[in-house]
Amino acid sequence: MPFDANAPSRTSGTIVSNYPHIAIYQQNNCLSSPIAAAWDNALMCDQTATVRRIMFTNLADPYIFNHQTMKVLYLYNASDVLDP
C-alpha cells in the first residue's frame, strides 16, 4: 500500500515517526498519510527535507535531560544563532 497519492512521482523520501516538531515545522515537506492507521501515524518527508538524529552519549548524569522539554529548530547554516 503506497504512503500517499504522490508516491509514484516522489524520487526519494524518508519515513519518520510523527514527532510534533517535524509535523509543525516541515508541513510542506513532511506529510501524513491519508490512511494514518496503516502507517502508525508516520510522516513521509520528501527529498527536500534533511532528517537528522541527535544522540547524547557518555553523560556524567544519564538523567540530566529526564522530563526536560527541548527546543528543536531547523538551522539553515552551521553558524546560525538562535534566541534562547
C-alpha positions as CSV (number, residue, x, y, z in Angstrom):
1,M,0.0,0.0,0.0
2,P,1.6,3.3,-1.0
3,F,2.1,6.0,1.6
4,D,0.0,8.6,-0.4
5,A,-1.1,9.5,-3.9
6,N,2.3,11.2,-4.6
7,A,4.3,8.0,-4.1
8,P,4.7,7.3,-7.9
9,S,6.2,10.7,-8.6
10,R,8.4,11.0,-5.5
11,T,12.1,10.4,-6.3
12,S,13.1,9.7,-2.7
13,G,11.9,10.2,0.8
14,T,12.3,9.3,4.5
15,I,9.6,7.8,6.7
16,V,9.8,9.1,10.3
17,S,7.8,8.9,13.4
18,N,5.1,11.5,13.7
19,Y,7.2,13.8,16.0
20,P,5.3,17.1,16.7
21,H,8.3,19.3,15.9
22,I,8.7,17.7,12.4
23,A,4.9,17.8,11.7
24,I,4.7,21.5,12.7
25,Y,7.9,23.0,11.1
26,Q,8.0,20.8,8.0
27,Q,4.3,20.9,6.9
28,N,5.1,21.3,3.2
29,N,7.9,18.7,3.1
30,C,6.8,16.0,5.6
31,L,3.2,14.8,5.1
32,S,1.0,12.5,7.0
33,S,-0.6,9.5,5.2
34,P,-4.3,9.8,4.4
35,I,-4.5,6.3,6.0
36,A,-2.8,7.2,9.3
37,A,-3.6,3.9,11.0
38,A,-2.0,1.9,8.2
39,W,1.3,3.7,8.7
40,D,1.2,4.1,12.6
41,N,0.8,7.9,12.2
42,A,4.2,8.2,10.4
43,L,5.3,11.1,8.3
44,M,6.9,10.9,4.8
45,C,9.5,13.6,4.3
46,D,10.3,14.2,0.6
47,Q,13.7,14.6,-1.0
48,T,14.0,18.3,0.0
49,A,13.9,17.6,3.8
50,T,17.0,16.6,5.7
51,V,16.3,14.4,8.7
52,R,19.0,14.1,11.4
53,R,19.0,12.1,14.6
54,I,20.8,13.6,17.6
55,M,22.1,11.4,20.4
56,F,23.7,12.3,23.7
57,T,26.3,9.8,24.9
58,N,28.6,9.4,27.8
59,L,26.7,11.9,30.0
60,A,28.0,12.3,33.5
61,D,24.4,12.0,34.8
62,P,22.3,9.9,32.4
63,Y,19.1,11.5,33.8
64,I,20.2,15.1,33.2
65,F,17.6,15.5,30.4
66,N,14.9,13.4,32.1
67,H,11.5,15.2,31.9
68,Q,13.0,18.2,30.2
69,T,11.5,19.9,27.2
70,M,13.8,20.6,24.3
71,K,13.5,23.4,21.7
72,V,14.3,22.0,18.3
73,L,14.5,24.2,15.3
74,Y,15.9,23.9,11.8
75,L,19.3,25.6,11.3
76,Y,19.9,26.8,7.7
77,N,23.6,27.3,8.4
78,A,26.0,25.9,10.9
79,S,26.8,29.4,12.1
80,D,23.1,30.4,12.8
81,V,22.4,31.8,16.3
82,L,19.0,31.3,17.9
83,D,17.5,33.4,20.7
84,P,17.2,31.5,23.9
